Amino acid sequence: MIPRRIRDQGVTNLFRNDLPGGWRLLHTVMEVGGEQVVIALAALSHPDYDDLFGYEGR
């Protein structure tokens, strides 16, 4: 699932890496000039990540 806010920017694949302290790194892989490149989109705190994806608090 790719949030609309990110999908509207032309992102068709989305990956997440867990970072220390509960942070999340969102990145995508795109073709630029005939080569695949990794583009970091956002580093989000856990609450901001939950908001972006519409997760409810527990």
Phi and psi restraints in degrees (range 20) as a CNS / XPLOR table:
assign (resid 1 and name C) (resid 2 and name N)
       (resid 2 and name CA) (resid 2 and name C) 1.0 -113.9 20.0 2
assign (resid 2 and name N) (resid 2 and name CA)
       (resid 2 and name C) (resid 3 and name N) 1.0 121.5 20.0 2
assign (resid 2 and name C) (resid 3 and name N)
       (resid 3 and name CA) (resid 3 and name C) 1.0 -57.2 20.0 2
assign (resid 3 and name N) (resid 3 and name CA)
       (resid 3 and name C) (resid 4 and name N) 1.0 144.7 20.0 2
assign (resid 3 and name C) (resid 4 and name N)
       (resid 4 and name CA) (resid 4 and name C) 1.0 -54.2 20.0 2
assign (resid 4 and name N) (resid 4 and name CA)
       (resid 4 and name C) (resid 5 and name N) 1.0 -40.7 20.0 2
assign (resid 4 and name C) (resid 5 and name N)
       (resid 5 and name CA) (resid 5 and name C) 1.0 -56.0 20.0 2
assign (resid 5 and name N) (resid 5 and name CA)
       (resid 5 and name C) (resid 6 and name N) 1.0 -35.1 20.0 2
assign (resid 5 and name C) (resid 6 and name N)
       (resid 6 and name CA) (resid 6 and name C) 1.0 -86.9 20.0 2
assign (resid 6 and name N) (resid 6 and name CA)
       (resid 6 and name C) (resid 7 and name N) 1.0 -41.4 20.0 2
assign (resid 6 and name C) (resid 7 and name N)
       (resid 7 and name CA) (resid 7 and name C) 1.0 -59.0 20.0 2
assign (resid 7 and name N) (resid 7 and name CA)
       (resid 7 and name C) (resid 8 and name N) 1.0 -36.5 20.0 2
assign (resid 7 and name C) (resid 8 and name N)
       (resid 8 and name CA) (resid 8 and name C) 1.0 -65.7 20.0 2
assign (resid 8 and name N) (resid 8 and name CA)
       (resid 8 and name C) (resid 9 and name N) 1.0 -13.3 20.0 2
assign (resid 8 and name C) (resid 9 and name N)
       (resid 9 and name CA) (resid 9 and name C) 1.0 -90.5 20.0 2
assign (resid 9 and name N) (resid 9 and name CA)
       (resid 9 and name C) (resid 10 and name N) 1.0 6.9 20.0 2
assign (resid 9 and name C) (resid 10 and name N)
       (resid 10 and name CA) (resid 10 and name C) 1.0 90.8 20.0 2
assign (resid 10 and name N) (resid 10 and name CA)
       (resid 10 and name C) (resid 11 and name N) 1.0 9.3 20.0 2
assign (resid 10 and name C) (resid 11 and name N)
       (resid 11 and name CA) (resid 11 and name C) 1.0 -79.1 20.0 2
assign (resid 11 and name N) (resid 11 and name CA)
       (resid 11 and name C) (resid 12 and name N) 1.0 126.7 20.0 2
assign (resid 11 and name C) (resid 12 and name N)
       (resid 12 and name CA) (resid 12 and name C) 1.0 -112.7 20.0 2
assign (resid 12 and name N) (resid 12 and name CA)
       (resid 12 and name C) (resid 13 and name N) 1.0 -7.1 20.0 2
assign (resid 12 and name C) (resid 13 and name N)
       (resid 13 and name CA) (resid 13 and name C) 1.0 -143.5 20.0 2
assign (resid 13 and name N) (resid 13 and name CA)
       (resid 13 and name C) (resid 14 and name N) 1.0 145.8 20.0 2
assign (resid 13 and name C) (resid 14 and name N)
       (resid 14 and name CA) (resid 14 and name C) 1.0 -142.7 20.0 2
assign (resid 14 and name N) (resid 14 and name CA)
       (resid 14 and name C) (resid 15 and name N) 1.0 132.3 20.0 2
assign (resid 14 and name C) (resid 15 and name N)
       (resid 15 and name CA) (resid 15 and name C) 1.0 -124.4 20.0 2
assign (resid 15 and name N) (resid 15 and name CA)
       (resid 15 and name C) (resid 16 and name N) 1.0 153.2 20.0 2
assign (resid 15 and name C) (resid 16 and name N)
       (resid 16 and name CA) (resid 16 and name C) 1.0 -127.7 20.0 2
assign (resid 16 and name N) (resid 16 and name CA)
       (resid 16 and name C) (resid 17 and name N) 1.0 136.9 20.0 2
assign (resid 16 and name C) (resid 17 and name N)
       (resid 17 and name CA) (resid 17 and name C) 1.0 -121.4 20.0 2
assign (resid 17 and name N) (resid 17 and name CA)
       (resid 17 and name C) (resid 18 and name N) 1.0 135.8 20.0 2
assign (resid 17 and name C) (resid 18 and name N)
       (resid 18 and name CA) (resid 18 and name C) 1.0 -79.3 20.0 2
assign (resid 18 and name N) (resid 18 and name CA)
       (resid 18 and name C) (resid 19 and name N) 1.0 133.9 20.0 2
assign (resid 18 and name C) (resid 19 and name N)
       (resid 19 and name CA) (resid 19 and name C) 1.0 -113.7 20.0 2
assign (resid 19 and name N) (resid 19 and name CA)
       (resid 19 and name C) (resid 20 and name N) 1.0 163.8 20.0 2
assign (resid 19 and name C) (resid 20 and name N)
       (resid 20 and name CA) (resid 20 and name C) 1.0 -58.5 20.0 2
assign (resid 20 and name N) (resid 20 and name CA)
       (resid 20 and name C) (resid 21 and name N) 1.0 151.9 20.0 2
assign (resid 20 and name C) (resid 21 and name N)
       (resid 21 and name CA) (resid 21 and name C) 1.0 75.4 20.0 2
assign (resid 21 and name N) (resid 21 and name CA)
       (resid 21 and name C) (resid 22 and name N) 1.0 17.2 20.0 2
assign (resid 21 and name C) (resid 22 and name N)
       (resid 22 and name CA) (resid 22 and name C) 1.0 81.6 20.0 2
assign (resid 22 and name N) (resid 22 and name CA)
       (resid 22 and name C) (resid 23 and name N) 1.0 11.3 20.0 2
assign (resid 22 and name C) (resid 23 and name N)
       (resid 23 and name CA) (resid 23 and name C) 1.0 -82.8 20.0 2
assign (resid 23 and name N) (resid 23 and name CA)
       (resid 23 and name C) (resid 24 and name N) 1.0 156.9 20.0 2
assign (resid 23 and name C) (resid 24 and name N)
       (resid 24 and name CA) (resid 24 and name C) 1.0 -127.1 20.0 2
assign (resid 24 and name N) (resid 24 and name CA)
       (resid 24 and name C) (resid 25 and name N) 1.0 136.7 20.0 2
assign (resid 24 and name C) (resid 25 and name N)
       (resid 25 and name CA) (resid 25 and name C) 1.0 -105.8 20.0 2
assign (resid 25 and name N) (resid 25 and name CA)
       (resid 25 and name C) (resid 26 and name N) 1.0 122.8 20.0 2
assign (resid 25 and name C) (resid 26 and name N)
       (resid 26 and name CA) (resid 26 and name C) 1.0 -102.0 20.0 2
assign (resid 26 and name N) (resid 26 and name CA)
       (resid 26 and name C) (resid 27 and name N) 1.0 130.9 20.0 2
assign (resid 26 and name C) (resid 27 and name N)
       (resid 27 and name CA) (resid 27 and name C) 1.0 -144.6 20.0 2
assign (resid 27 and name N) (resid 27 and name CA)
       (resid 27 and name C) (resid 28 and name N) 1.0 163.8 20.0 2
assign (resid 27 and name C) (resid 28 and name N)
       (resid 28 and name CA) (resid 28 and name C) 1.0 -134.8 20.0 2
assign (resid 28 and name N) (resid 28 and name CA)
       (resid 28 and name C) (resid 29 and name N) 1.0 164.4 20.0 2
assign (resid 28 and name C) (resid 29 and name N)
       (resid 29 and name CA) (resid 29 and name C) 1.0 -117.5 20.0 2
assign (resid 29 and name N) (resid 29 and name CA)
       (resid 29 and name C) (resid 30 and name N) 1.0 125.5 20.0 2
assign (resid 29 and name C) (resid 30 and name N)
       (resid 30 and name CA) (resid 30 and name C) 1.0 -132.6 20.0 2
assign (resid 30 and name N) (resid 30 and name CA)
       (resid 30 and name C) (resid 31 and name N) 1.0 160.0 20.0 2
assign (resid 30 and name C) (resid 31 and name N)
       (resid 31 and name CA) (resid 31 and name C) 1.0 -95.1 20.0 2
assign (resid 31 and name N) (resid 31 and name CA)
       (resid 31 and name C) (resid 32 and name N) 1.0 124.3 20.0 2
assign (resid 31 and name C) (resid 32 and name N)
       (resid 32 and name CA) (resid 32 and name C) 1.0 -131.0 20.0 2
assign (resid 32 and name N) (resid 32 and name CA)
       (resid 32 and name C) (resid 33 and name N) 1.0 118.7 20.0 2
assign (resid 32 and name C) (resid 33 and name N)
       (resid 33 and name CA) (resid 33 and name C) 1.0 60.3 20.0 2
assign (resid 33 and name N) (resid 33 and name CA)
       (resid 33 and name C) (resid 34 and name N) 1.0 33.9 20.0 2
assign (resid 33 and name C) (resid 34 and name N)
       (resid 34 and name CA) (resid 34 and name C) 1.0 82.7 20.0 2
assign (resid 34 and name N) (resid 34 and name CA)
       (resid 34 and name C) (resid 35 and name N) 1.0 1.4 20.0 2
assign (resid 34 and name C) (resid 35 and name N)
       (resid 35 and name CA) (resid 35 and name C) 1.0 -121.3 20.0 2
assign (resid 35 and name N) (resid 35 and name CA)
       (resid 35 and name C) (resid 36 and name N) 1.0 147.8 20.0 2
assign (resid 35 and name C) (resid 36 and name N)
       (resid 36 and name CA) (resid 36 and name C) 1.0 -83.7 20.0 2
assign (resid 36 and name N) (resid 36 and name CA)
       (resid 36 and name C) (resid 37 and name N) 1.0 131.7 20.0 2
assign (resid 36 and name C) (resid 37 and name N)
       (resid 37 and name CA) (resid 37 and name C) 1.0 -129.4 20.0 2
assign (resid 37 and name N) (resid 37 and name CA)
       (resid 37 and name C) (resid 38 and name N) 1.0 150.2 20.0 2
assign (resid 37 and name C) (resid 38 and name N)
       (resid 38 and name CA) (resid 38 and name C) 1.0 -95.4 20.0 2
assign (resid 38 and name N) (resid 38 and name CA)
       (resid 38 and name C) (resid 39 and name N) 1.0 130.3 20.0 2
assign (resid 38 and name C) (resid 39 and name N)
       (resid 39 and name CA) (resid 39 and name C) 1.0 -120.4 20.0 2
assign (resid 39 and name N) (resid 39 and name CA)
       (resid 39 and name C) (resid 40 and name N) 1.0 118.9 20.0 2
assign (resid 39 and name C) (resid 40 and name N)
       (resid 40 and name CA) (resid 40 and name C) 1.0 -75.9 20.0 2
assign (resid 40 and name N) (resid 40 and name CA)
       (resid 40 and name C) (resid 41 and name N) 1.0 126.5 20.0 2
assign (resid 40 and name C) (resid 41 and name N)
       (resid 41 and name CA) (resid 41 and name C) 1.0 -98.1 20.0 2
assign (resid 41 and name N) (resid 41 and name CA)
       (resid 41 and name C) (resid 42 and name N) 1.0 -40.4 20.0 2
assign (resid 41 and name C) (resid 42 and name N)
       (resid 42 and name CA) (resid 42 and name C) 1.0 -165.7 20.0 2
assign (resid 42 and name N) (resid 42 and name CA)
       (resid 42 and name C) (resid 43 and name N) 1.0 147.6 20.0 2
assign (resid 42 and name C) (resid 43 and name N)
       (resid 43 and name CA) (resid 43 and name C) 1.0 -112.7 20.0 2
assign (resid 43 and name N) (resid 43 and name CA)
       (resid 43 and name C) (resid 44 and name N) 1.0 117.2 20.0 2
assign (resid 43 and name C) (resid 44 and name N)
       (resid 44 and name CA) (resid 44 and name C) 1.0 -121.2 20.0 2
assign (resid 44 and name N) (resid 44 and name CA)
       (resid 44 and name C) (resid 45 and name N) 1.0 143.6 20.0 2
assign (resid 44 and name C) (resid 45 and name N)
       (resid 45 and name CA) (resid 45 and name C) 1.0 -67.9 20.0 2
assign (resid 45 and name N) (resid 45 and name CA)
       (resid 45 and name C) (resid 46 and name N) 1.0 163.7 20.0 2
assign (resid 45 and name C) (resid 46 and name N)
       (resid 46 and name CA) (resid 46 and name C) 1.0 -59.0 20.0 2
assign (resid 46 and name N) (resid 46 and name CA)
       (resid 46 and name C) (resid 47 and name N) 1.0 -45.1 20.0 2
assign (resid 46 and name C) (resid 47 and name N)
       (resid 47 and name CA) (resid 47 and name C) 1.0 -63.0 20.0 2
assign (resid 47 and name N) (resid 47 and name CA)
       (resid 47 and name C) (resid 48 and name N) 1.0 -38.7 20.0 2
assign (resid 47 and name C) (resid 48 and name N)
       (resid 48 and name CA) (resid 48 and name C) 1.0 -67.0 20.0 2
assign (resid 48 and name N) (resid 48 and name CA)
       (resid 48 and name C) (resid 49 and name N) 1.0 -37.7 20.0 2
assign (resid 48 and name C) (resid 49 and name N)
       (resid 49 and name CA) (resid 49 and name C) 1.0 -62.3 20.0 2
assign (resid 49 and name N) (resid 49 and name CA)
       (resid 49 and name C) (resid 50 and name N) 1.0 -46.4 20.0 2
assign (resid 49 and name C) (resid 50 and name N)
       (resid 50 and name CA) (resid 50 and name C) 1.0 -59.5 20.0 2
assign (resid 50 and name N) (resid 50 and name CA)
       (resid 50 and name C) (resid 51 and name N) 1.0 -42.9 20.0 2
assign (resid 50 and name C) (resid 51 and name N)
       (resid 51 and name CA) (resid 51 and name C) 1.0 -61.4 20.0 2
assign (resid 51 and name N) (resid 51 and name CA)
       (resid 51 and name C) (resid 52 and name N) 1.0 -45.4 20.0 2
assign (resid 51 and name C) (resid 52 and name N)
       (resid 52 and name CA) (resid 52 and name C) 1.0 -58.4 20.0 2
assign (resid 52 and name N) (resid 52 and name CA)
       (resid 52 and name C) (resid 53 and name N) 1.0 -40.3 20.0 2
assign (resid 52 and name C) (resid 53 and name N)
       (resid 53 and name CA) (resid 53 and name C) 1.0 -93.3 20.0 2
assign (resid 53 and name N) (resid 53 and name CA)
       (resid 53 and name C) (resid 54 and name N) 1.0 1.7 20.0 2
assign (resid 53 and name C) (resid 54 and name N)
       (resid 54 and name CA) (resid 54 and name C) 1.0 75.3 20.0 2
assign (resid 54 and name N) (resid 54 and name CA)
       (resid 54 and name C) (resid 55 and name N) 1.0 22.9 20.0 2
assign (resid 54 and name C) (resid 55 and name N)
       (resid 55 and name CA) (resid 55 and name C) 1.0 -77.6 20.0 2
assign (resid 55 and name N) (resid 55 and name CA)
       (resid 55 and name C) (resid 56 and name N) 1.0 141.0 20.0 2
assign (resid 55 and name C) (resid 56 and name N)
       (resid 56 and name CA) (resid 56 and name C) 1.0 -87.4 20.0 2
assign (resid 56 and name N) (resid 56 and name CA)
       (resid 56 and name C) (resid 57 and name N) 1.0 150.3 20.0 2
assign (resid 56 and name C) (resid 57 and name N)
       (resid 57 and name CA) (resid 57 and name C) 1.0 -68.0 20.0 2
assign (resid 57 and name N) (resid 57 and name CA)
       (resid 57 and name C) (resid 58 and name N) 1.0 157.1 20.0 2
